[in-house]
Every structure is written in structure tokens, then in C-alpha cells.
């Protein structure tokens, strides 16, 4: 995509540019302050956060032998009720757990459309060129791109909820190499996050961008996945509630 892609994304706010330039890479107090500022920015945008595991060498900080999602899962089994946007609580977590990653619980305020990174970059370029409102976007682990969107609604009838297990679940994501729709019952890592092998999760477009409706992005994402996979768009069971 080169310079043209850079020009199209260069119209973002200075905050987005700062987010990209301040990815977690420096040691000491500056890194800690930057990390906390990024977490608070995500919470201020309405993304509920909870502490997550972090890398311990090439393994996970948790005590699970052969952890299937090293440094990518919450610390507590109560992460759904623990997740919060409360500034004071997030500051306490960030201070007392300086190495922890953080997850954001999906399906309450926002969903996440999670796609292979090359397809995501192609779709992002197309969406921006067409003038489509794109919300926050993050790259994860060098191989996935996450598009943060509004959730598909919060129906009063519990039976109308679309649980994430009907699409993919955090511990079965390897079974879904194309589009993953994270909704109720799921979570994703929120930047800044560190992964084993010196990989990370960082913002491409920061959380100051309003959350779009997911259906406005879906066609571009599925087309890009099909193009990069050399096949027709996959027939995923997407939560198309009204």
C-alpha cells in the first residue's frame, strides 16, 4: 500500500499518531505512564477493561501448563463482571500489576471484527478511500487486525442475545482463520499489550474515533478476506440482529 495508504491514514488526529509512535518499547517510568495513558484513553472511549496475563519469556504468566492463549486471556474467571471503565480502578490495576496486559469485554458497548492483517489493511484502505466512517482499529501479534464497532444491540429478552460461542470463542479462535466476530461472551486484548516473541498489540486508529455500525464495514472485510484467501467470502454465522 505504501505511501498512498500512509496519506489516507495520515488524516487522523495527532492523538492517533501519538498512539502509534508510543507503542510499548521503552523501559522505565515513561513506558509505565504511556501504558496507563493508553488504557485510560480506551476506558474513556467506553471500552470496559480487566487485567490479563502477560508474557513470561516465551510462555504465559499464568500457571496453566501449555496455556493455549499465552498472554491473551483475563486473569480472573470473573472478567465479565470485573470489566470496567472506572478511571480509579484502572489506575490501581495498572499501578499494582505493571506487567499485566488488559482485555476489553465485547458485547456490552462494542463488538470487534477480527480479520487477517493483510485483508484488514486492504479493507481499511478501501473503506477510508470510500469515505466510510471507520472506528478504532488495532493490529494484534502481527497477523490479525481488529476493527472496533458498536455492538449489535442489547435486547431486553435474554434469549435474543447472540453469544460469541455461535461464531468463535477466545480459546477456539484458531478454528476461525477468516472473520471472527467478537460479541457477547468474548474479549480481545486492548492496546498496549505485549505478546510472547516480542510481538505486541497496538493502535492503528485510536479509540477517539466513534464506534461505527458493524454492518457498514462487513462487506469490505469479507471481500478483502476472499481476495487474500483466493476464495469466495466465508459463510459465517454473523449476528445480524435488528
Buried (B, 14 or more C-beta within 10 A) or exposed (E): EEEEBEEBBEEBEEEBEBBBEBBBEEEEEEBBEBBBBBBBBBBEBBBBBBBBBBBEEEBBBBEEEEBEBBBBBBBEEEBBEBBBBEEEBBBEBBEEBEEBBBBBBBBBBBBBBBBBBBBBBBBBBBBBEEEBEBBBBBBBBEEBBBBBBBBBEEEEEEEEBBEBEBBBBBEEBEEBBBBBBBBBBBBBBBBBBBBBEEBBBBBBBBBBBEBBBBEBBBBBBBBBBBBBBEEEBEEBEBBEEE
